[in-house]
Amino acid sequence: MGWHPGAKTPAKRNKSYGSHKVRNFVEMTDHPITPSIAILGCGLIGETHARILAQLGSPPTFFVDSDIQRAKRLAEEFSARASSDPIDPIRDNAIDAVYICTYHDTHAPLAIEAARQGKQIFLEKPMAITASDCHAILDAVQRHRVRCMSGFKLHYYSLAQTAKQLIGQPLALSAQVFDHRWPDKSWANDPVRGGGNVLSQGCHAIELLCYLAGSRPIRIYAEGGNLHHSTLDLVDSMAATLAFENGAIATLLIGDLGETPRNGKFSFQAMNGSKSVHLYDRLTRLSYFNSEFEEVFSGDEDGFLNENREFLAALTEGRQPETTEIDGARATMILLAGIESLRTQEPQSLGGLP
């Protein structure tokens, strides 16, 4: 994959009970100001963002990939420039913002240099896979006063917004992220470049749990380890419990142990004592239960679309995006504390979170 290098309206629901389709939670006119955007990393994720940006009226003007032919292919399609060196657009005064969709260990150096050059940043998840890289990105973004959006697409699903609206303040939550087995030779399973499934996809679950709980975690305890990638030095599975500042509790199960047939890859539940919500089937289905009846919603996989709308809106309105560098650093650091917990078999305090 080469260099893989604000306010929104919740989805509206019908008054009638049963199953029905919900509308996208973002219903807005695309902004007339068109920023100049560079895509760093032209793999699947970078290309997906490029096509959505074009759909929203802001096609990228620069593409970068270590495979120059891949960058040139997209550049030709979008009448843009191409390079194999990510520093080229970062130091180009004509570029307003960069999308960092590169290998995870490159996020920090690229984000830090982009901040130094005054670029606005869309940083794909995970922000980084070490605490030191997270702190370095936080320092650079805040010192140079640029905006940095963490790319947590689950946060921006219409049905996630609906679930948040329906449940209010939950008392207990659960998250399950189970994928098919990742190949040992995948870059994402490289302990240095990718970090493995727990760090790469667990950040999605942590961010959405924090959002639904409406609070910061204060403690984590975890079990797990390397269950079926014996040749790799990484944690591939984790079962964790979290305690939040507001008294809520949560469980998290994550691993590339195989998808479940009904829930699919992602499953999130929240209960508040009288009501419950369940997001499942890649967050395209939502079940709401109020102890008397169940209401089922159907939605779309619109997280990519809506997060790109949010980033463009933040740029043109001169405000912070809804998910910032703080959320990105926090998600990684919570998972790293979970890994420390399962290794030491001791609960880990999260009092030092940003």
C-alpha positions in Angstrom: 0.0 0.0 0.0 3.0 2.3 -0.3 2.9 5.4 1.8 -0.6 4.6 3.2 2.5 6.6 3.5 -20.0 20.9 13.6 -23.2 20.3 14.6 -25.1 17.6 12.8 -28.7 16.6 12.8 -29.3 13.0 14.0 -31.1 10.6 11.7 -34.9 11.1 11.8 -37.1 8.2 12.6 -40.7 7.5 11.8 -43.3 7.6 14.5 -44.6 4.2 13.6 -43.0 1.1 15.1 -41.2 -1.7 13.2 -38.5 -1.6 10.6 -37.9 1.4 8.4 -35.1 3.3 6.6 -33.4 6.3 8.1 -32.1 9.4 6.3 -28.5 10.5 6.4 -27.8 12.5 9.5 -25.9 15.2 7.5 -28.3 17.2 5.3 -26.4 20.3 4.3 -25.4 22.2 1.2 -21.8 21.5 0.3 -19.6 24.6 1.0 -18.7 26.9 -1.9 -15.1 27.3 -0.7 -12.9 24.5 -2.2 -9.7 23.8 -0.3 -6.7 22.3 -2.0 -6.3 18.8 -0.6 -3.5 16.3 -1.0 -4.0 12.5 -0.5 -0.9 10.8 1.1 -1.3 7.1 0.5 -3.3 5.9 -2.6 -4.4 2.5 -1.3 -8.0 1.6 -0.8 -8.6 4.1 2.0 -6.9 7.0 0.3 -8.8 6.3 -2.9 -12.1 6.0 -1.1 -11.5 9.5 0.5 -10.5 10.9 -2.9 -13.8 9.7 -4.5 -15.9 11.0 -1.7 -14.2 14.4 -1.7 -14.8 14.7 -5.5 -18.4 13.7 -4.9 -18.6 16.6 -2.3 -17.2 19.1 -4.8 -13.6 19.1 -3.4 -11.5 16.7 -5.5 -7.9 16.3 -4.4 -5.3 18.2 -6.3 -2.3 16.1 -5.3 -1.7 12.4 -4.9 1.3 10.7 -3.2 2.3 7.1 -3.0 5.6 5.2 -2.9 4.2 3.4 -5.9 4.3 6.4 -8.3 2.1 4.6 -10.9 -0.7 4.3 -8.4 -0.4 8.0 -7.6 -0.3 8.9 -11.3 -3.4 6.8 -12.1 -5.5 8.8 -9.6 -3.8 12.1 -10.5 -4.8 11.5 -14.1 -8.3 10.7 -13.2 -8.8 13.8 -11.1 -6.6 16.2 -13.2 -4.2 16.5 -10.2 -0.4 16.3 -9.6 1.4 13.2 -8.4 4.6 12.4 -6.5 6.3 9.5 -4.6 7.5 11.9 -1.9 4.9 13.0 0.7 7.0 16.0 1.6 6.3 17.6 -1.8 2.6 18.5 -1.0 3.3 19.1 2.7 5.7 21.9 1.8 3.7 23.2 -1.2 2.1 26.5 -0.4 -0.8 25.8 -2.7 -2.0 22.9 -0.5 -4.3 23.7 2.3 -4.9 20.2 3.8 -3.5 16.7 3.8 -5.1 13.3 4.2 -2.7 11.0 5.9 -3.7 7.4 4.8 -0.3 5.8 5.1 1.3 3.0 7.1 0.6 3.6 10.8 4.3 4.1 11.8 4.5 7.0 9.3 1.6 8.9 10.8 3.7 10.8 13.3 6.5 12.1 11.1 4.1 13.1 8.4 1.6 14.8 10.7 4.3 16.6 12.6 5.8 18.0 9.4 2.3 18.9 8.1 1.6 20.8 11.3 5.0 22.6 11.0 4.0 23.7 7.5 0.6 25.0 8.7 -1.4 22.3 6.9 -4.8 21.2 8.2 -4.8 17.5 8.8 -7.1 14.5 8.3 -5.4 11.7 10.1 -6.7 8.2 9.4 -7.0 5.9 12.4 -5.2 4.8 14.4 -3.5 8.1 15.1 -0.3 6.1 15.9 0.6 2.8 17.6 2.9 4.1 20.3 2.3 6.6 23.1 5.4 8.6 22.2 4.1 9.2 18.7 0.7 10.2 20.0 2.3 12.8 22.3 4.5 14.1 19.5 1.5 14.6 17.2 -0.5 16.3 19.9 2.4 18.6 20.7 2.9 19.6 17.0 -0.8 20.1 16.2 -1.3 22.3 19.3 2.0 24.2 19.0 1.4 25.1 15.4 -2.4 25.7 15.9 -3.6 23.6 13.0 -6.7 21.5 12.9 -6.3 17.7 13.0 -9.3 15.5 12.5 -9.1 11.8 13.6 -10.7 9.6 11.1 -13.2 7.6 13.2 -15.8 6.8 10.6 -18.0 4.8 13.0 -18.7 8.0 15.0 -20.2 9.6 11.9 -22.6 6.8 10.9 -26.2 8.1 10.9 -27.3 5.2 13.0 -24.6 5.8 15.6 -25.9 9.3 15.9 -29.5 7.9 16.3 -28.4 5.5 18.9 -26.8 8.3 20.9 -30.0 10.3 20.7 -32.2 7.4 21.7 -30.2 6.0 24.7 -29.4 9.3 26.5 -27.0 8.4 29.3 -26.2 4.7 29.4 -25.2 2.8 32.5 -23.5 -0.1 30.7 -22.2 -0.6 27.2 -20.6 -3.4 25.2 -18.5 -3.4 22.0 -17.5 -6.3 19.8 -15.1 -6.0 16.9 -14.4 -9.3 15.2 -12.8 -9.6 11.8 -11.8 -12.5 9.6 -8.3 -13.7 10.3 -5.7 -11.2 9.0 -2.8 -12.8 7.0 0.5 -13.0 9.0 2.2 -11.2 6.1 -0.2 -8.3 5.9 1.4 -4.9 6.5 -1.3 -4.2 9.0 -0.1 -7.2 11.0 3.5 -6.1 10.9 4.3 -5.1 14.6 6.1 -2.0 13.5 4.2 -0.7 10.4 0.7 -1.8 11.3 0.5 -2.9 15.0 -2.1 -5.6 14.4 -5.9 -5.8 14.7 -6.3 -4.7 18.4 -4.5 -1.3 17.8 -5.7 -0.8 14.2 -9.4 -1.5 14.7 -9.8 -1.4 18.5 -9.5 2.4 18.3 -12.8 2.5 16.4 -14.5 0.7 19.3 -12.9 2.8 22.1 -13.8 6.1 20.4 -17.4 5.0 19.9 -17.7 3.7 23.4 -16.5 7.0 24.8 -18.9 8.9 22.6 -21.9 6.8 23.6 -20.9 6.9 27.3 -20.5 10.6 27.2 -17.5 10.3 29.5 -13.8 9.5 29.7 -12.6 6.1 30.9 -10.6 6.1 34.2 -9.6 2.5 34.4 -9.1 -0.6 32.2 -8.5 -4.3 32.9 -7.9 -6.8 30.1 -7.2 -10.4 29.3 -6.0 -11.8 26.0 -2.7 -11.9 24.0 -1.5 -13.6 20.9 -4.1 -16.3 20.3 -3.5 -17.3 16.7 -0.6 -15.4 15.2 2.2 -17.3 16.9 4.9 -16.1 14.5 4.2 -12.4 15.2 5.1 -10.3 18.2 1.8 -8.6 18.8 -1.5 -8.8 20.7 -4.2 -10.1 18.4 -7.1 -10.5 20.8 -8.4 -8.6 23.8 -11.3 -8.9 26.3 -11.4 -5.7 28.4 -13.6 -3.9 31.0 -13.6 -0.2 31.3 -14.9 2.2 34.0 -15.9 5.7 33.1 -15.7 9.0 35.1 -19.5 9.3 35.1 -20.0 5.8 36.6 -20.8 3.9 33.4 -19.1 0.6 32.7 -18.3 -1.1 29.4 -16.9 -4.3 28.0 -14.8 -4.7 24.8 -14.1 -7.8 22.8 -11.8 -7.5 19.8 -9.8 -9.8 17.6 -9.5 -11.2 14.1 -11.1 -14.5 15.2 -13.9 -14.5 12.7 -17.1 -12.5 12.1 -20.3 -13.5 13.8 -23.2 -14.2 11.4 -25.8 -11.7 12.8 -23.8 -9.0 14.4 -21.1 -8.8 11.6 -17.8 -7.1 12.2 -19.1 -4.4 14.5 -21.6 -4.7 17.4 -22.3 -2.0 20.0 -24.9 -2.2 22.8 -25.9 0.4 25.4 -28.4 0.1 28.3 -29.6 2.8 30.6 -31.9 0.9 33.0 -35.1 1.2 31.0 -34.0 1.3 27.4 -31.4 -0.3 25.2 -29.9 0.1 21.8 -28.0 -2.3 19.6 -25.9 -1.3 16.6 -24.9 -4.2 14.4 -24.3 -5.5 10.8 -21.6 -2.9 10.2 -23.7 -0.3 11.9 -26.4 -0.5 9.2 -29.0 -1.9 11.6 -30.1 -0.4 14.9 -32.5 -2.1 17.4 -34.1 0.1 20.0 -35.9 -1.6 22.9 -37.8 0.3 25.7 -38.9 -2.8 27.7 -42.2 -2.9 25.9 -41.5 -2.9 22.1 -38.6 -3.2 19.7 -38.1 -0.7 16.9 -35.6 -1.5 14.2 -33.9 1.0 11.9 -32.0 0.4 8.7 -29.3 2.7 7.5 -26.3 3.0 5.1 -22.6 2.6 5.5 -22.3 6.4 5.4 -19.5 7.0 7.9 -16.9 7.8 5.2 -19.2 10.2 3.5 -20.2 12.0 6.7 -16.7 12.3 8.2 -15.5 13.9 5.0 -18.4 16.4 5.1 -17.4 17.2 8.6 -13.8 17.8 7.8 -14.7 20.1 4.9 -17.2 21.9 7.1 -14.6 22.4 9.8 -12.1 23.8 7.2 -14.6 26.3 5.7 -16.2 27.3 8.9 -12.9 27.8 10.7 -13.7 25.5 13.6 -12.5 22.2 15.2 -13.9 19.0 13.7 -16.0 16.8 16.0 -13.3 14.2 16.4 -9.9 15.7 17.0 -6.3 14.7 17.7 -7.4 14.4 21.4 -9.8 11.6 20.5 -7.2 9.8 18.3 -4.5 9.9 21.0 -6.9 8.9 23.7 -8.1 5.8 21.8 -4.6 4.5 21.2 -3.4 5.2 24.7 -6.4 3.3 26.2 -5.6 0.3 24.1 -2.0 0.4 25.0 -3.0 0.5 28.7 -5.2 -2.5 27.9 -2.2 -4.4 26.5 -0.2 -3.5 29.5 -3.0 -4.8 31.7 -3.2 -8.2 30.0 0.5 -8.5 30.2 0.7 -7.6 33.9 -2.7 -9.0 34.9 -3.3 -5.7 36.8 -5.9 -3.0 36.2 -4.4 0.2 34.6 -5.3 3.7 35.7 -6.2 6.0 32.8 -5.7 9.2 34.7 -3.0 10.5 32.4 -5.1 10.6 29.3 -5.1 13.8 27.2 
